[in-house]
Amino acid sequence: MKKSVALMVGLRYTSARKSNNFVSFIALVSMLGIALGTIVLITVMSVMNGFQSEMQERILGMVPHVVIGERGEGVKDWQALEQQVVKHKDVIAAAPFIDIQAMFKVGRNTHFGLVQGIVPEKEAEVSIIDKFMKYGKLNNLRSREYGIILGKGLANSLGVTMGDKVSLLIADGATVSPAGISPRTKRFSVVGIFEVKSEHDAMMALIHIDDAAVLTRKGDLVSALRVTTNNVLNAQWTAFELRNQLGTEYYVSDWNYSHGTLFRAIKMEKAMIGILLTFIIAVAAFNIISTLVMVVTDKQADIAILRTLGASPATIMKIFMVQGSVNGIIGTLIGVIGGVALAINLPQVVVFIENLFEVSVIPGDVYFIGFLPSELHWQDVFVIASIALSLTVLATIFPAWKASKTKPAEALRYE
């Protein structure tokens, strides 16, 4: 019964026309502040999710999820190893590769980078590079034709385009003579250019694995086996299981060794931004304290009458907690609806602003993507809404407690 009375009177106070316009204004500001803070927090977290997903696709799509190699000079029978590895439940595909550190030379232009010998038809199963070819295609690499696919940044540095010749100077298989060590040199024709908007564009090139074997003079040996898993974030556990499965003859590593620090930094940045933006909601929630303090002062006579009619201090406290919480609930509801709508339609909104003001919000030549990504996670929405409602309820406790301490005789003395 007491709960229904507290709810009824609290809602009545909220919906009633207030005699103090200033109190009404502060209440409106606090509600709009909570709504704005919720909208901003949901939108920013969705953008962070979008950037994280794009980086995960573009960087981890080029980096092997798991690398398996044989201890020694290289893997002798990669076909047998592949058949053994793909039996694992979490492995999608595997492909061999040969890593070569090389110097690229075109005229007087030189650039140091990494050449990777691949099997084109298998590489498409373990890498995203085939989706990001700007010119040519992965199947342009054919055995003994000495074609090469360059990253766009590397191609720009060398000043080459499709059909041009690039000389590779490599130390593997170099000739040793009394005059010193002479690096092996081979001319390749550019048959493709890729662009994934990552560091690979500026330092990586692809050739056929047979051509790489000829350059390095390693015969049938390959550097290692590249493995793609069905869950890149769980690659560390998959690597652990493969390590136990294959035994000590092979070494097994995952992408966390090379790029784990980057993604841990992204997660930390996302958490810190979320904490900082939560203070927007906290500031708006503190306005509820000011509003309720003024309301309690204005309702001294009403509180006294309720007390004389038998309302307990707990009932009085609940009345004002209900009144203050309503503003927070409405503000949070508006914020969640607005934040979800904005996060879902953010790319279109950004395009509209760019067209309207003729500006580029995310220049493609500066950032690794040319658009503003947004990926809404409903668990983020739930957490943000819970934080907003919790801060709102906490903000009502002190004013409501002060109201419950009102003494009826003193409040009615001058009425």
Secondary structure by P-SEA (a helix, b strand, c coil): caaaaaaaaaaaaaacccccaaaaaaaaaaaaaaaaaaaaaaaaaaaaaaaaaaaaaaaaaacccbbbbccccccccaaaaaaaaaccccccccbbbbbbbbbbbcccbbbbbbbbbbaaaaaaaccccccccccccccccccccbbbbbcaaaaaaacccccbbbbbbbcccccccccccccbbbbbccccccccccccccbbbbccaaaaaaaacccccccbbbbbcccccaaaaaaaaaaaaacccbbbbccccccaaaaaaaaaaaaaaaaaaaaaaaaaaaaaaaaaaaaaaaaaaaaaaaaaacccaaaaaaaaaaaaaaaaaaaaaaaaaaaaaaaaaaaaaaaaaaaaccccccccccccccbbbbbbbaaaaaaaaaaaaaaaaaaaaaaaaaaaacccccccccc
